[in-house]
Amino acid sequence: MSIIWPGPLGQRALSGDRGRSLLTATRRNRPLTPSSVNMHERVLFFTGRPEPAPTPPPLTIGYEPLFWRPSLTRICPPGQRLYPFAIWWLLHVLRVFRNREYGVFLIRHASQWVHRSVVTPRFFRFPFMNVRDLQVGDVWTAESERGRGLASFALLSILRADRDGQRPYWYLVDEGNLASIRVAERANFRRTALGTRTSRCGIRFFGAYQIREQLHG
Ligand SMILES: CC(C)(COP(=O)(O)OP(=O)(O)OC[C@H]1O[C@@H](n2cnc3c(N)ncnc32)[C@H](O)[C@@H]1OP(=O)(O)O)[C@@H](O)C(=O)NCCC(=O)NCCS
């Protein structure tokens, strides 16, 4: 079944199509128009590789980075909640994650953890990824620390730490999240696709990100 958005990014909804859900459109096997999907569900897929990415600028004094990795006894990154990190740990130890590169990049300032970026391999939520690919997501900076380059530093540091300079990285962001889009752009990531996040049996956690439209060949 092919689902197509005919218009360019940011095209406004066609008034007659308002209210038709993604599910209904999909079931009826009709082309999916931009108006079939709520704007908050439209996701931009960025891809990049470590090698063309710029070197991360030095962090301001007082900010400390940590690239946390799990082990059999290290379940939760410091300062983070058990949910969802205990689940990511389970997916890692049970090898649901398709490679061994799961990790969390953290930044601490004045004894507070002020930034995290989570690196995950392919699993059911990201079916479009290949086995060796990685995805940087759940990117978050404390509100009082935003705009200081922490998210950009984290993404560039994650890329720099990867010895496989050619590994494909994915970065998924809501179409309207300009700050996060800038983070991807600063790492020279390219917009490669547009898609949505789906639910399974009404449960968002078990849903997946689906590519609906390729933006580059
Ligand atoms: C998105 C987020 C992680 C960015 O973190 P950050 O540490 O502030 O990012 P940076 O300081 O590296 O800034 C990245 C860029 O966004 C820009 N930016 C910041 N706020 C912005 C805004 N409201 N609108 C547009 N651009 C903005 C910055 O100026 C910077 O661009 P520049 O390099 O051209 O100056 C942070 O805003 C956040 O935690 N948001 C809530 C959670 C979220 O949306 N996560 C992303 C999920 S994909």
The ligand as an SDF file (V2000), in Angstrom:
LIG
                    3D

 48 50  0  0  0  0  0  0  0  0999 V2000
   15.2650   20.9410   21.2410 C   0  0  0  0  0  0  0  0  0  0  0  0
   16.2020   21.1320   22.4590 C   0  0  0  0  0  0  0  0  0  0  0  0
   16.7180   19.7740   22.8890 C   0  0  0  0  0  0  0  0  0  0  0  0
   17.3750   22.0200   21.9920 C   0  0  0  0  0  0  0  0  0  0  0  0
   18.2860   22.0690   23.0890 O   0  0  0  0  0  0  0  0  0  0  0  0
   19.3460   23.2400   23.2780 P   0  0  0  0  0  0  0  0  0  0  0  0
   20.3800   22.7410   24.2020 O   0  0  0  0  0  0  0  0  0  0  0  0
   18.6570   24.4900   23.6010 O   0  0  0  0  0  0  0  0  0  0  0  0
   19.9210   23.3420   21.7800 O   0  0  0  0  0  0  0  0  0  0  0  0
   21.0960   24.2920   21.2820 P   0  0  0  0  0  0  0  0  0  0  0  0
   21.4290   25.2910   22.3310 O   0  0  0  0  0  0  0  0  0  0  0  0
   22.1570   23.3920   20.7720 O   0  0  0  0  0  0  0  0  0  0  0  0
   20.3720   25.1090   20.1280 O   0  0  0  0  0  0  0  0  0  0  0  0
   20.1200   24.5760   18.8930 C   0  0  0  0  0  0  0  0  0  0  0  0
   19.6520   25.6690   17.9440 C   0  0  0  0  0  0  0  0  0  0  0  0
   18.2590   25.9430   18.1600 O   0  0  0  0  0  0  0  0  0  0  0  0
   18.0700   27.3440   18.2000 C   0  0  0  0  0  0  0  0  0  0  0  0
   16.8930   27.5880   18.9860 N   0  0  0  0  0  0  0  0  0  0  0  0
   16.7400   27.5070   20.3040 C   0  0  0  0  0  0  0  0  0  0  0  0
   15.4660   27.7730   20.6370 N   0  0  0  0  0  0  0  0  0  0  0  0
   14.8030   28.0130   19.4850 C   0  0  0  0  0  0  0  0  0  0  0  0
   13.4610   28.3520   19.1530 C   0  0  0  0  0  0  0  0  0  0  0  0
   12.5320   28.4630   20.0940 N   0  0  0  0  0  0  0  0  0  0  0  0
   13.1410   28.5380   17.8420 N   0  0  0  0  0  0  0  0  0  0  0  0
   14.0650   28.4260   16.8810 C   0  0  0  0  0  0  0  0  0  0  0  0
   15.3610   28.0890   17.1330 N   0  0  0  0  0  0  0  0  0  0  0  0
   15.7200   27.9050   18.4260 C   0  0  0  0  0  0  0  0  0  0  0  0
   19.3460   27.8680   18.7960 C   0  0  0  0  0  0  0  0  0  0  0  0
   19.5220   29.2440   18.5130 O   0  0  0  0  0  0  0  0  0  0  0  0
   20.3470   27.0110   18.0650 C   0  0  0  0  0  0  0  0  0  0  0  0
   20.4770   27.4420   16.7250 O   0  0  0  0  0  0  0  0  0  0  0  0
   21.8110   28.1780   16.2070 P   0  0  0  0  0  0  0  0  0  0  0  0
   22.8700   27.1630   16.3280 O   0  0  0  0  0  0  0  0  0  0  0  0
   21.4930   28.5330   14.8090 O   0  0  0  0  0  0  0  0  0  0  0  0
   21.9860   29.3540   17.1310 O   0  0  0  0  0  0  0  0  0  0  0  0
   15.4760   21.8460   23.6420 C   0  0  0  0  0  0  0  0  0  0  0  0
   14.8250   22.9840   23.1410 O   0  0  0  0  0  0  0  0  0  0  0  0
   14.4570   20.9670   24.3530 C   0  0  0  0  0  0  0  0  0  0  0  0
   14.8110   20.2200   25.2650 O   0  0  0  0  0  0  0  0  0  0  0  0
   13.2000   21.0330   23.9330 N   0  0  0  0  0  0  0  0  0  0  0  0
   12.1330   20.2070   24.5310 C   0  0  0  0  0  0  0  0  0  0  0  0
   12.2690   18.7430   24.1470 C   0  0  0  0  0  0  0  0  0  0  0  0
   12.3910   18.5700   22.6540 C   0  0  0  0  0  0  0  0  0  0  0  0
   11.6880   19.1880   21.8590 O   0  0  0  0  0  0  0  0  0  0  0  0
   13.3040   17.6950   22.2420 N   0  0  0  0  0  0  0  0  0  0  0  0
   13.5890   17.4020   20.8670 C   0  0  0  0  0  0  0  0  0  0  0  0
   12.9780   16.1130   20.4650 C   0  0  0  0  0  0  0  0  0  0  0  0
   13.5010   15.6980   18.8100 S   0  0  0  0  0  0  0  0  0  0  0  0
  1  2  1  0
  2  3  1  0
  2  4  1  0
  2 36  1  0
  4  5  1  0
  5  6  1  0
  6  7  2  0
  6  8  1  0
  6  9  1  0
  9 10  1  0
 10 11  2  0
 10 12  1  0
 10 13  1  0
 13 14  1  0
 14 15  1  0
 15 16  1  0
 15 30  1  0
 16 17  1  0
 17 18  1  0
 17 28  1  0
 18 19  1  0
 18 27  1  0
 19 20  2  0
 20 21  1  0
 21 22  1  0
 21 27  2  0
 22 23  1  0
 22 24  2  0
 24 25  1  0
 25 26  2  0
 26 27  1  0
 28 29  1  0
 28 30  1  0
 30 31  1  0
 31 32  1  0
 32 33  2  0
 32 34  1  0
 32 35  1  0
 36 37  1  0
 36 38  1  0
 38 39  2  0
 38 40  1  0
 40 41  1  0
 41 42  1  0
 42 43  1  0
 43 44  2  0
 43 45  1  0
 45 46  1  0
 46 47  1  0
 47 48  1  0
M  END
$$$$
